[in-house]
């Protein structure tokens, strides 16, 4: 009986293969333009796989994972950091890409409103579940005390799909902020909200072109 319990969890080779496939191969395939499936369904599918995997291997309670009380404790800090991000994004756009400044809401206001409404739920939340909840809960046996680093680096690497170094660099920095927030507060609601705020700021101010690979018109 004891031996069966010990064999319940995935082996290290299985974890390594899963990690390699989800977090290295899949973004690389997109970056090489070998997969033409829209990104949002893939993010949703991967998030669903992660949820079912965690439920199968020990269970997860989504209400506790969201941890809204933990979110309330850090809401002010999130607003402060988001203000700093907005200031930095504005300065970067103003000095280096002035023609892009607030271009999205000015030129395509209805599409911009749609992005502001849907991005938090359809993109930020599933990404944070995958890159924070899943990686930190799933790959501890594989990475040990470097699991947070794996979360940061893979989140940055994900953004190679946009084929520019700025997206990778900024996402790596943001991933470090998000994983520290999650590790400290264990609130998916907090990190998803912070991620959503950063994304909406970037798309509104004008740097969204670095995080978009669809048609330009």
C-alpha positions in Angstrom: 0.0 0.0 0.0 2.8 2.4 0.9 4.6 1.7 -2.4 1.4 2.5 -4.3 1.1 5.8 -2.5 4.8 6.6 -3.3 4.1 6.0 -7.0 1.1 8.2 -7.1 2.8 11.4 -8.2 4.5 11.8 -11.6 8.1 10.7 -12.0 10.8 13.3 -12.6 11.2 12.2 -16.3 7.5 12.7 -16.8 7.6 16.1 -15.2 10.6 17.1 -17.3 8.9 16.0 -20.5 5.7 17.8 -19.6 7.6 21.0 -18.7 9.7 20.9 -21.9 6.6 20.4 -24.1 4.4 23.1 -22.5 6.9 25.8 -21.7 9.7 25.4 -24.3 8.4 23.5 -27.3 4.9 25.2 -27.6 6.2 28.8 -27.6 9.0 27.8 -30.0 6.5 26.3 -32.4 4.5 29.5 -32.4 7.6 31.7 -32.8 8.6 29.6 -35.8 5.1 30.1 -37.3 4.5 26.3 -37.4 1.2 26.5 -35.6 -1.5 28.7 -37.0 -4.1 28.1 -34.3 -5.3 31.4 -32.5 -3.5 31.9 -29.2 -6.5 32.4 -26.9 -7.9 28.9 -27.5 -4.5 27.4 -26.9 -4.0 29.4 -23.6 -7.5 28.2 -22.6 -6.7 24.6 -23.4 -3.4 24.7 -21.6 -5.0 26.3 -18.6 -7.7 23.6 -18.6 -5.0 20.9 -18.8 -3.2 22.4 -15.9 -6.4 22.6 -13.8 -7.3 19.0 -14.5 -3.8 17.8 -13.8 -3.7 19.6 -10.4 -7.1 18.2 -9.5 -5.9 14.7 -10.5 -2.7 15.0 -8.5 -3.8 16.1 -5.0 -6.7 18.4 -5.8 -7.1 22.2 -5.9 -9.8 24.5 -4.6 -10.3 27.4 -6.9 -11.9 29.5 -4.3 -8.9 29.2 -2.0 -6.6 29.6 -4.9 -8.2 33.0 -5.8 -7.8 34.1 -2.2 -9.6 37.4 -2.4 -8.7 38.2 1.2 -5.1 38.0 0.2 -5.8 40.2 -2.7 -7.3 42.9 -0.5 -4.1 42.9 1.6 -2.0 43.8 -1.4 -4.4 45.9 -3.5 -2.7 49.2 -2.5 0.8 47.8 -3.4 -0.6 46.6 -6.8 -2.0 50.1 -7.5 1.3 51.7 -6.6 3.3 49.3 -8.8 0.8 49.8 -11.6 1.2 53.5 -11.4 4.9 53.2 -11.7 4.5 50.8 -14.7 2.2 53.3 -16.3 4.6 56.2 -15.8 7.5 54.2 -17.2 5.4 53.0 -20.2 4.3 56.6 -20.9 7.9 57.9 -20.8 9.2 55.1 -23.0 6.5 55.7 -25.6 6.6 59.5 -25.4 10.4 59.7 -26.0 11.0 56.7 -28.3 7.6 56.0 -30.1 5.7 59.3 -29.9 3.5 58.5 -32.9 2.2 55.4 -31.0 1.1 57.3 -27.9 -2.5 56.4 -27.1 -2.8 55.3 -30.7 -5.0 52.2 -29.9 -7.8 54.0 -28.0 -7.7 56.9 -30.4 -7.8 55.0 -33.7 -9.8 51.9 -32.7 -11.8 52.9 -29.6 -14.4 50.0 -29.7 -11.7 47.3 -30.2 -9.7 48.9 -27.4 -12.8 48.8 -25.1 -13.2 45.1 -26.0 -9.6 44.4 -25.2 -9.9 46.2 -21.8 -13.0 44.2 -21.0 -11.8 40.7 -22.1 -8.0 40.7 -21.6 -8.2 40.3 -17.8 -10.4 37.2 -18.0 -9.3 35.5 -21.3 -5.6 36.2 -21.1 -4.2 37.5 -17.8 -6.1 35.0 -15.5 -5.3 31.8 -17.4 -1.7 32.9 -17.9 -1.3 33.4 -14.2 -2.9 30.1 -13.4 -0.5 28.4 -15.7 2.7 30.2 -14.9 2.2 30.8 -11.2 -0.3 28.3 -9.7 0.6 25.4 -12.0 4.4 25.8 -12.2 4.9 26.4 -8.5 2.6 23.6 -7.4 3.6 21.1 -10.1 7.4 21.4 -10.6 8.8 21.7 -7.1 10.1 18.1 -7.3 11.9 19.0 -10.5 13.4 22.4 -9.7 13.4 22.6 -5.9 14.2 26.1 -4.7 14.6 27.3 -8.3 10.9 26.7 -9.1 10.2 30.5 -8.8 13.0 31.1 -11.3 11.5 28.6 -13.7 8.3 30.5 -13.5 10.0 33.8 -14.3 12.1 32.6 -17.1 9.4 30.5 -18.9 7.0 33.5 -18.7 9.6 35.6 -20.4 10.3 32.9 -22.9 6.6 32.6 -23.8 6.8 36.1 -25.3 9.3 35.0 -28.0 6.1 34.5 -30.0 6.0 38.3 -30.6 9.5 38.1 -32.2 11.0 41.1 -30.4 13.4 41.3 -27.4 11.5 44.1 -25.6 8.5 41.9 -25.1 10.7 39.1 -23.7 12.7 41.5 -21.4 9.6 43.4 -20.1 7.7 40.1 -19.5 10.6 38.6 -17.6 10.7 41.6 -15.3 6.9 41.4 -14.9 7.1 37.7 -14.3 9.5 38.3 -11.4 7.1 40.8 -9.8 4.1 38.4 -10.3 5.8 35.3 -8.9 7.0 37.2 -5.8 3.5 38.5 -5.3 2.1 35.0 -5.6 4.7 33.4 -3.4 4.1 35.9 -0.7 0.3 36.0 -0.8 -0.9 32.8 -2.6 -3.6 34.8 -4.3 -4.3 34.1 -7.9 -6.8 37.0 -7.9 -3.9 39.4 -6.9 -1.5 38.3 -9.6 -4.1 38.1 -12.3 -5.3 41.6 -11.4 -1.8 43.0 -11.5 -1.1 41.2 -14.8 -4.3 42.6 -16.3 -3.5 46.1 -15.1 0.0 46.0 -16.7 -1.4 44.6 -19.9 -4.2 47.2 -20.2 -1.7 50.0 -19.4 0.7 48.8 -22.1 -2.0 48.4 -24.8 -3.6 51.8 -23.9 -0.4 53.9 -23.8 1.0 52.5 -27.0 3.5 49.7 -26.4 0.9 47.0 -27.2 2.5 46.6 -30.7 5.3 44.7 -29.0 2.8 42.3 -27.6 0.7 41.6 -30.6 1.4 39.4 -33.6 -1.8 39.7 -35.6 -2.6 41.8 -38.6 -1.5 45.4 -38.4 -4.7 46.9 -39.8 
